[in-house]
Amino acid sequence: MAAVTTALKNWLQSSVAGKIGPDVRATTLRPDRVEAGEGSKINLYLFQITPNHGYRNIDQPVRRSDGGLAVKPRTAIDLHYLLSFYTKDNDLLPQILLAKTIEVLNSNPGIAPGKFKSLLATESAELQAAPIGDQQELVKITHQPVPLEEMARIWSLFPETKYLLSTVYCVTTVILEADIEPEPALPILSPSVGVGAFGAPEVGAASLVGTDAVPKLRLSGSRFTDDCLIEIDGAAAIPASLVDGGLECPIAPSLTLGSHTARALRPVAVGNRTFWLDSSTVPFLLRPVIQKVVQVGGDITVALEREAIQGQLPTLLLNRTAGSGDPVVKISRAPLSNLETSSLPFDLPAGLSGTFSVRVRIDEADSLLRVSGGAPSPQVTLP
């Protein structure tokens, strides 16, 4: 920052002050320390720094997972300068200095890295060695008009100094780099290079096959191999069998009734490493299967092949096949309070009679009817 301030001062001295008159100088003092009686001056005062939003955290992360330094930490900032113009006895000279300063800075809105070296050539060795001269990013200088109220707040920092003709300039981007060297990465002990086909498996649909007692999940699609796995609901993947171009795996007894998602995983070996390629997820329904229906008095009890669990919402669906009345009757009950149950009792509405096919809905999954001898089953006849 000191190198930038000094370079700007020397630039204003050679390009503005020196051309107005021999007694005009560029300084870098606090406004309350400038003596106007000593001659005319352009005073450059750094009153604020702000993070540069365009380069903020550009080097993150700077450390590896083991805590070692990966790159040099860098901070990008903007410098805000108050330019004030002093004169000994000429009331118009500050305006002339301001106009000339705006003209020069507008005509040369940036300082290239090579120009810093020439502007700091007569300064101390510490300023000449400042890394600003090696910065690749061009340091830009822009006029920053501020409202009168904001200018008054800036000058209120110097309560014993009267306001003088001033303006504000912003210098961006100045990059501060820590003077520490990153730790070198460990060498590769045994390089392994391989080539493989990286076509991920594609799943078009999911369905249930097998028997009611032992259902299986089948994924239809392409790019399947006999070492593929199937992942259900993001849980641990399980081995799958390649059957007629599709993947099949058994349904675990603990999988609940209702909607689920599945995807296929295929391993690809490259060198001595194995990568897993995954398909998109597809939905499927694990439907309840009715073993039997028992009607006693005003109740119907439905026995299921797979247990429903606590919190699930069962609904009895009766579709009339004989008799008069509503074609479809829905009988709901409260969510299950038992942890696991395969026997679901339902209270029948009073006066309900006729022959009905029976289905049950657990959450959003409906059981399916079987057709035997042209008639759907299971059925129940209510007197």
N, C-alpha and C positions, 0 to 999 in steps of 0.2 A: 504493500500500500504506500509506503514511504517513497519507493521508487516511482510509482505512478504519479504521486503528488509532485515530486521534484521534477519529473519529466514534463508535466503540464506547466509548471512554473517556468522552466527554461524555454519551453515552446512559446508561451505568452510573452516572455521577455524579448525573444528574438523576433517574433512575428508581429507583435502589437506594440509593446511598451517602447522597445528600442527604435521603432520607426516613428513614434509620435514626438519624442524628444529625449535628450540625453538624461534629463532628471526624472524620467518616468521609470519606475521599477515594478517588477512582479514579485510578490511576497507570499508567504504561506503562514501567516500569523493568525491568532485569534482576533476577531474584529475589535475587541476591547483593548488589544495591545498595539494596534496600529496607530502611529502618531502621524496625523494628517499634516502637521506642520513641517515634517521632514521632506516633503515633496509629494508629487503625484504618484499614486500606486494603483496596481491591480492586485487585489488580495484574494488568494485562493485558499478557502478554508473547508476542510473535510468535516462536515457536521453530522453525517449519518451513513451507515452501511446497511444494506438489506440483502437477504439471500437472492440469488438469481434463480428464478423459477424455471427457466429453460434447462438449466444444468443441475438442478437440485437433486441430490442423491444419484447422480449419473454413474458413480462408481460403485454403487451398492450391488451385492454385498462385497465388502473389502476383505472379509476373512472366510476361510474355508470352514468346513464342519468341525475340524479338529482344533479350531482357534487360531491356526497359523495365518499370517498376513498374506493375502493373495495379490493385491495391488496396493500401490501407494494411496493412502486416503487423500482425497482432494475436496476442497470446498470452493464453490463458485459464488462470488459476491458482486454486488453493484455498489459503486461509490458515489455519494451525493455531495456536491461541492457548492458552497455559497461564494459567488464571485461578487466582490464589493469594489467600488471605484472611488478613490480618494483624490483630492486636489488641494493645493495650498491656497490659491487665490483666484482661480478661474472657475466660475460656476458652470460653464459649459463643457469643460474638459472631461468630467465623468461621463457625460453622454457620448462624447467622441470616443472615449476608451471603450464604452459598452458597445457602441455600434461597430467599432473595428474588431472587437473580440467576437461578436456574433458572426461577423463576416468571415473571419479566419476559421472559426470552428465549424461553421456551416460548409465552407469550401473544402475542409479536410476533416470529415466526420470520424476518422479512425486513425489509430496509431499502429503501424505495422511493427512486428517484432524487431526488424532491423533499425527502425527509427529510434527505438528506445536506447539502443547502444550509442547512437550519436548524441542524443539529448542528455545522456548521463556520462558522457566522455570526460567531463571536467569535475565530476563529483567524486566522493570517496570510493575506495575500493569495495566497501560493503554494498553501496548502492549499485555500482557497476556490475557486481556479481549477482544481482537480484535475478531470479528465474523469470521475471516478466519478459525479459528479452528473448527467451526461448519458447514462450507460449505460442502455440500454433493458432489459437483463436485470436482474431483481430479485436483489439480494444477499441470499442466505439464510444463516441462522445455525442450526446444528444441534449438539446435544450429541453429543460423541464419546467415549463411555466407553472407557477403556483399562484393560487388566489391571494389577494391582499391579506386576508385573515391568516392564512398559513404563513405568509412572509412575516406578519407581525408576531406570530408565535415563535418563529425562528429567532428573530431579533430580541425577543423577550428573554432569551438565554443570556443576553448581555445587558442587564438592566441599567448599567451606568454608561452605556454607549448609545449615542443618538443614531437613528436610522439614516443610512446612506443608500444611494442608488445601488441596487443589487439585482442579481438574477441567479438561477439555480441550473446547474448542469449535472447530468448523470453519466458516469463512466461505467461501461459494461462490456465485456465480462472479465473480471479479474479472478484468476484461479489460483488459490493457495494450495500448495502441495506439501504434505508432511515430509520432513527430512529423515525418513526411515526407509530401509530397503525391504521389500517383501521376501519372505522365505522361499527358496526354490522348491518346486514340487518334487516329490520323490520320483526317481527314474522308473521306467517300465522294466521290470525284471524279466518277464517272459511274454513278449508280444505275441498276440494271436489274431490272425486275420482270416476271415472266411467270407464266403459268398452264399447267400440263400435267397429263396423266393419268399417275398414278404406279403403274399396275398392273404388278407385276413378272411376268416370264414364268414359266409353270408347266410343269415337265417331269414327265411321267408315267413314261416308260421310255426306255431307250437300246438300240439294236440295230445290227447291222452289215448293210449292204446293199452293192450293187455286185458286183464280181467277186472271185475269190480273189486275182488278181494286183493289183487296184486296189480294195481295200475302202474303204467310206465309213461314217462314223458317222452314225446318224439318231436325232434326239431327237423323240419324240412328246409333244405337249402342247398348250398354248394360249398366247395373248398373244404370238405370234411376229410379227416384222416382218422385212422383207427386209434390214434393216441390223443384224440380230442377229449376235453372235459366239458361238463355242463355245470353252469353256476345258476342257482335258483335264489332269487331275492338277495343277491349280494353275499350269500353265505359261502362257506368253503365249497370249492368246486369238487364234483364227484366224477369218477370215470364213466365214460359213455361207450356204447357199442355201436359200430357202424353197421347198420342194417338197411339193405336196399337203398343205399345212397343217403340215408338220413341217420341222425344220432338218436339213440335211445338210452334212457337210464331209469332205474326204479324210483318210484316216489316214496320218500321216507314216511313211515307211519306217523311221525310227529308233525308233518306238514299240515297246516290247518286248512279247513274248507274255505273257499273264497278265491279271490284274484291274486295272481302272483306274476312274476316276471322271470325270464330265463335268457341266458345268452351262452354262446359256444366259445370255448377257448382252445386255441391250437398252438402247440409249442413249435418253435423254430430254433434250431441250433446253429449258431454262428461261432466258429472256432470252438473254444471251450466254455462258451456261455449259452444259456437258453433264454430266449425271449418268448413271451406269450402274446399272441395276437388274438384280439377279441372281436366278436361280432356286435352288432347292435342288439339291444334287448327287445324281446317280444313278450306280449302278455298271454296268459292262459288262465283258465278257470278250473279249479279242482272242485267238481260238483259233488254234492251229497248223493249217495246211492241208497235207496230204500230197500231194506231186507224184507220187512213185513209191516202190515198195518193191522192193528187190533182195535175194534170198536166195541166198547163196553158202556152201555147206558148212554149218557150224554157226552162221553169223552172218546177221542181218538188218540191212540198212541202210535207213533211212527218210530220204528227201529231202524237205525242207520248202520251202514257198513263201517263208516269212519266216524269217530267221535267228534262232536262239536265242543268248543271250549268256552270258558267263562267269558261273558261280555258279548258273544255273538248273538245276533237277532234272528230267531227262526220264525218263519211264516208258513202256514199250511195253505196250499192252493188246491181247491176242489173244482174240477171242470165237469159240469153236468153232462152225462151221457144218456140219461133216461129220466123221465118225470118232468114236471113243470116247475118253473121258478127261475131264479137268477142263473145264467149260464156259468158264471164263475163266482166262487165264494172264496174270499181271503180271510183267514183267521190268524191274527197275530197274537203274540204273547210277549211278555217282558223279556229283556235280555237274560241269557242264562246266568245263573248264580253259581252253578256247580263248576268246578275246575274242568272236568271232562265228563261228557255224557253222550251215549249213543241212543238213548230212549227219550223221545220228546212227546209229552202229553199235551193235547189241545182241548179246550172246552168248546163244544159245538153250540151254535146258537139255537135257541128254542124253536121248535116247529120245522127244522130243516129236514127234508125227506127227499128220496130219490137215489139214483145211482150216479156215482161220481168217480172219475179217475183222480188219483191222488199224487200230488207232487209236494215237495217241501223246498223252501228257499232258505238258505243260510247266508245271511248278509246279501250279497248280490248274485250268488250262485244258485241256480235252480237244478233240481234233479230232473232226469229225463225219463219219459215213459217208455216202456217196452211194448211191443206189439206181438201178441200171440193169438193165432187163430183169427186175425182180423180185428181183435178187440184190444184196446190199450190196457196195460196193467202197470201198477196195481190199481185195483178198484175197490170201492166200498159201497154197500147198499144200506141206506138209512131208512128205517120204517116211517 
